[in-house]
Amino acid sequence: MNLRRTTSNNPDFKNLVVALDQVLAFLDGDDHAFYAQFNKSDHLNHVVVYYDGNEALGCGAFRPYEQETVEIKRMYTKPESRGKGVAQAVLYELESWAKELGFTDCILETGYKQVEAIGLYQKAGYQTIANYGQYAGVENSVCMQKAI
């Protein structure tokens, strides 16, 4: 396992995000354009890519949301690598990095159709909260939070 802290300029991250966006376009259906506007991946300064040798298997990122809170973004694991702890390792690395920078909380948004993601976040200690910001009132969104 090799976790690399990087930025959204990382070519492996960019490739993983292309795959993520294809999955989300399918899952979101007609709502994809709404969600896509909040999932821009350029200018992310806190990105983690999981490598097995030279192969990138998964990724995630965070961006500052409020003074003490970061928002977890762009979590993705290649389908053939799921169930092997890739996403969990990426998430824990993101939380550690955020904590090192002085943040105390992580928030995130996922969709009701993303059952595996919801399970990952619950297992990692995230609790469902009221939908925040642009997701307030959006029925297909599940928002979660964790103190780090």
C-alpha positions in Angstrom: 0.0 0.0 0.0 1.3 3.4 -1.0 -0.7 6.5 -0.2 0.4 9.6 -2.0 -0.6 13.1 -0.9 -0.8 15.3 -4.0 -3.1 17.8 -5.7 -5.7 17.6 -8.4 -3.0 18.1 -11.0 -1.9 14.5 -10.5 -2.6 12.6 -13.8 -3.6 9.4 -11.9 -6.1 11.4 -9.9 -7.5 12.9 -13.1 -7.9 9.5 -14.7 -9.7 8.1 -11.6 -12.0 11.1 -11.6 -13.0 10.5 -15.2 -14.1 6.9 -14.2 -15.9 8.3 -11.1 -17.8 10.8 -13.2 -18.9 8.1 -15.6 -20.3 6.1 -12.6 -22.0 9.1 -11.1 -23.6 10.1 -14.5 -25.2 6.7 -14.5 -26.3 6.7 -10.9 -27.5 10.3 -10.8 -29.5 10.0 -14.1 -31.4 13.2 -14.8 -29.9 14.8 -11.6 -26.3 14.5 -12.8 -25.9 18.1 -14.0 -27.1 19.4 -10.6 -24.5 17.4 -8.7 -21.7 17.8 -11.3 -21.6 21.5 -10.7 -20.4 20.9 -7.2 -17.8 18.2 -8.1 -15.3 20.2 -10.0 -11.9 18.6 -9.4 -9.5 21.4 -10.5 -7.8 23.4 -7.8 -8.0 20.8 -5.1 -4.9 21.1 -3.0 -5.5 18.1 -0.8 -5.7 14.9 -2.8 -4.8 11.3 -1.8 -4.1 8.6 -4.4 -3.8 5.0 -3.4 -1.2 3.0 -5.3 -0.4 -0.7 -5.6 3.1 -0.5 -7.2 2.6 2.1 -10.0 -1.1 1.4 -10.5 -3.5 4.0 -9.0 -6.4 2.1 -7.4 -8.4 4.8 -5.6 -8.5 8.4 -4.6 -10.2 11.1 -2.5 -9.8 14.7 -1.7 -10.9 17.4 0.7 -11.4 21.1 0.5 -11.9 23.6 3.3 -15.6 24.2 3.9 -15.7 26.3 7.1 -13.0 27.5 9.5 -12.7 24.1 11.3 -14.4 21.8 8.7 -13.4 20.2 5.5 -15.6 18.6 2.9 -14.6 15.1 1.7 -14.8 15.0 -2.1 -14.1 12.8 -5.1 -13.8 9.4 -3.3 -13.4 6.6 -5.8 -12.0 3.1 -6.0 -11.7 1.0 -9.2 -14.3 -1.7 -9.2 -11.8 -4.6 -9.2 -10.1 -3.1 -6.1 -13.3 -2.7 -4.0 -13.6 -4.6 -0.7 -9.8 -4.5 -0.1 -9.6 -1.5 2.1 -8.5 1.0 -0.5 -11.3 3.5 0.2 -10.9 3.1 3.9 -7.2 3.8 3.7 -7.8 6.9 1.5 -10.4 8.2 3.8 -8.3 7.8 6.9 -5.4 9.5 5.2 -7.6 12.5 4.3 -8.9 12.7 7.8 -5.3 12.6 9.2 -4.1 15.3 6.8 -7.1 17.5 7.7 -6.4 17.0 11.4 -2.7 17.9 10.9 -3.8 21.2 9.3 -6.0 22.0 12.4 -9.4 21.0 11.1 -11.7 19.3 13.6 -14.6 18.0 11.5 -15.2 16.4 8.1 -18.5 16.6 6.2 -19.5 14.9 3.0 -22.4 14.3 0.6 -23.2 11.1 -1.1 -26.4 9.8 -2.8 -28.9 7.3 -1.5 -28.1 5.0 -4.5 -24.5 4.8 -3.3 -25.1 2.1 -0.7 -21.4 1.0 -0.6 -20.3 4.5 0.0 -22.8 5.0 2.8 -21.6 1.8 4.4 -18.0 2.9 4.2 -18.7 6.2 5.9 -20.8 4.7 8.6 -18.1 2.1 9.3 -15.6 5.0 9.6 -17.7 6.7 12.2 -19.7 9.2 10.1 -23.2 10.2 11.2 -26.0 11.3 9.0 -26.7 15.0 9.4 -29.2 17.5 7.9 -28.3 18.2 4.3 -26.0 21.2 4.2 -25.4 24.1 1.8 -26.4 23.4 -1.8 -27.7 19.9 -0.8 -30.4 21.3 1.6 -33.8 20.0 0.5 -32.3 17.6 -2.0 -34.0 14.3 -1.4 -31.4 12.1 -3.2 -28.5 13.4 -1.0 -27.2 11.9 2.2 -25.0 14.3 4.2 -22.7 13.0 6.9 -20.2 14.3 9.5 -17.4 13.1 11.7 -15.3 14.8 14.3 -11.6 14.1 13.7 
